[in-house]
Amino acid sequence: MNAVPPPGCPAHQSLYGPEFAADPATVYRRLRDAGPTAPVELAPGVRATLVTGYDAALHVLRSPETFSKDPRHWKDLADGTVPMDSPVVPMMMYRPNALFTDGEEHSRLRGAITDTLARVESSTLRGCAERSADTLIDRFAPLGTADLLGEYAQVLPLLVFNHLFGCPVGHGVRLVEGMSGIFDGVDAEKANELLTTTLLDLVGLKRRRPAPDMTTWLMEHPAALTDEEMIHTLAVLMGAGTEPQQNLIANSLRLLLSDDRFAGDLSGGTLPVEDALDEVLWTDPPIANYAVHYPRHDVVYEGTLLRAGDPLVVSLAAANTDPALAGSQRIGNRAHLAWSAGPHTCPAQGPARLIAAVAVEKLLDRIPDIELTVPVERLRWRPGPFHRALAALPVSFPPAPAVGRSEGGRPGAGRPEDTWQTRAEPFPAPPAEPRAPAPGRPRSGWARPAAWWRGE
Ligand code: HEM
């Protein structure tokens, strides 16, 4: 039986409880006392080493010959010490995609992604993000109150990505439900199965009926992805494109609505959105701890033994706030690690930033007098070792009119930027009352978008 650890003992620091979610900075400070790397628990019984130093993080991220991204090296999973139903396994297990491969295999799979992303025009992406933002703002603008997380930041990336992937509405509902289980760790195995079968369906659909969308472009890439590789590449694109994206939007809105430095500029009419994004990427990066690597052999780093096959989790959040980093100027400085670094650095930084900037600008442009309805310190964060994610972002504002959507129920139909993309279905019509929760049923963070897609 495990002995109860003394309070604050870095050797037993957990990254999954509500205490960590409420105040990760204190945990990172405590862990730094052990040096640039420290032992942590990601979930009950799941041991890992957290890299908290900025230089140490760069060293791990840029040394693929020493540190592998392939979870098939993970000893505790291979020998059953970590059970397959542990809530962190779906986020860490091997899948044949860019995130979990090394060397030539990684270059092939990543090349297909970067070439596909390069085919998305930024004007197309901007138009799609703007229409999605308008559709959502129209829903709550006349009401005078909203939860900007559940009704905006969470749904907007789903609309954008389902559109970009040419995903029919029925598939969209199932994808959201599948991802909800994986991110929230609720019935993760079943969720994984739903996600896989839905993606398999989508791939089958596009093989039969290719269209000018990202799914088809990925499929037609010279890297010749197999169906299995297609499914797992789509899963990483959609997973990466929704959860961190929502957190960047919500965390930036939280900062803009609560920090006087930004409030002054807001009332002056120049929205310092780019500055807010930079600051959030430094202080509350959407993916706080991830970029899991496995030493290929025993390594001693700064006096600490890192054993072969033990997971090394890079704390992008702790590295960004490493006191050893010279200077405190954050705004305009993009040396943060929020997108990671090295061969696995996020390939979608430009699109991700653009979507977040459009989401924030559109909202503040249409509803400038927006206020948090609770003091910022009382906002709750979702527990979990990997993300920095608000549970809700309640606001109020003077009711504003809906601007209406384009004709035919399809936002932007007929605009030039739509010509690259044909869709089997229009965007789903917003539901009559998306905010009423089903009585007596607890809702996960992702239940609302799933309900939204179903039109509930
Ligand atoms: C604000 C939004 C985003 C943030 C903060 C973010 C951050 C990151 C980080 C930290 C990684 C490295 C993860 C690791 O090594 O384990 C990563 C990888 C990745 N991201 Fe993003 N990302 C965002 C949006 C997106 C979007 C919109 C897409 C796709 C459309 C995307 C696609 C990917 C892919 C495919 C990888 C794996 C790359 C590889 O392993 O070679 N990300 N992202």
Boltz pocket constraint, residues with backbone or C-beta under 6 A from the ligand:
constraints:
  - pocket:
      binder: B
      contacts: [[A, 98], [A, 99], [A, 100], [A, 106], [A, 110], [A, 113], [A, 236], [A, 237], [A, 238], [A, 240], [A, 241], [A, 242], [A, 244], [A, 245], [A, 246], [A, 248], [A, 285], [A, 286], [A, 287], [A, 290], [A, 291], [A, 292], [A, 316], [A, 337], [A, 338], [A, 339], [A, 340], [A, 343], [A, 344], [A, 345], [A, 346], [A, 347], [A, 348], [A, 349], [A, 351], [A, 352], [A, 353]]
      max_distance: 6.0
